[in-house]
Structure formats: C-alpha cells, structure tokens
Amino acid sequence: MTYLSGNQRLLVKAIADEGIVAQPQSNDFIQKHELPSASSVKKALSSLMEKDVVYRTADGYIIYDRFFDLWLKRL
C-alpha cells in the first residue's frame, strides 16, 4: 500500500471494512470512518479507480482484488 496516499489508504480500508459502498461521499460514511472531506474522498476514489484498486459495480464500490480485500479486513 506504499503507492497509495494517506487519503487513499483511509478510503480503501473503509471500503474493505464495509464490503460494498453505495455512497462513499455521504456524510454518514465519511463520519463513520473518520475520512477527510467529501471532495478529498472523491479525488481519492477517482485515483483508486484509475489504479484498479477499487471497482464500481451496480450496487456500489468494492475492492477489485479479493485477496487484497481480505488482507485489508484483517488490519
């Protein structure tokens, strides 16, 4: 995870904890996981999608790599 910024690390861990996130920029999600502002989450999410770390499904955002997802949940 060294190639991820601090905000990206926080967001990817939060998504892994939830399993699937329909609205990662919602106030509830941001407050629950102590994330930065919605604009910072949006920027981090965009970057994570470009790096193929996060994938958008019809139900929401998930961690693309299943093994990475399992590893993150153990942290």
C-alpha positions in Angstrom: 0.0 0.0 0.0 3.0 2.3 -0.2 1.9 3.5 -3.6 -1.3 5.0 -2.1 -1.6 8.4 -0.5 -2.8 8.8 3.1 -6.4 9.6 2.0 -6.4 6.7 -0.5 -5.3 4.3 2.3 -8.0 5.5 4.6 -10.7 5.2 1.9 -9.6 1.8 0.7 -9.6 0.5 4.3 -13.1 1.9 4.8 -14.4 0.3 1.7 -12.9 -3.0 2.7 -14.5 -2.8 6.1 -17.9 -2.2 4.6 -17.6 -4.7 1.8 -19.5 -2.6 -0.7 -20.2 1.1 -0.5 -23.0 2.7 -2.5 -22.3 6.3 -1.5 -18.7 6.8 -0.4 -19.1 10.6 -0.3 -22.0 10.6 2.1 -21.7 12.3 5.4 -22.6 9.1 7.3 -19.8 7.1 5.6 -17.3 9.8 6.0 -18.0 10.3 9.7 -18.2 6.6 10.4 -14.7 6.0 9.0 -13.3 9.4 10.0 -12.4 10.3 6.5 -11.5 13.8 5.2 -13.9 16.0 3.3 -16.2 14.7 0.6 -14.0 16.4 -2.1 -10.9 14.6 -0.8 -12.8 11.3 -0.8 -14.0 12.0 -4.4 -10.4 12.7 -5.5 -9.0 9.6 -3.7 -11.8 7.4 -5.1 -11.0 8.6 -8.6 -7.4 7.8 -8.2 -8.1 4.3 -6.7 -10.3 3.5 -9.7 -7.6 4.6 -12.1 -5.2 2.3 -10.3 -7.7 -0.6 -10.5 -7.8 -0.9 -6.7 -11.5 0.0 -6.5 -14.2 -1.1 -8.9 -17.7 0.3 -9.3 -20.5 -2.3 -9.6 -24.2 -1.7 -10.0 -24.5 -1.9 -6.2 -21.6 0.3 -5.2 -17.8 0.4 -4.9 -15.8 -2.7 -4.0 -12.1 -3.6 -3.7 -11.2 -5.1 -7.0 -8.7 -7.7 -5.8 -10.4 -10.2 -3.5 -7.1 -11.2 -1.7 -6.2 -7.6 -1.1 -9.7 -7.0 0.3 -9.3 -9.9 2.7 -5.9 -8.7 3.8 -7.3 -5.2 4.4 -10.1 -6.6 6.6 -7.5 -8.3 8.8 -5.7 -4.9 9.5 
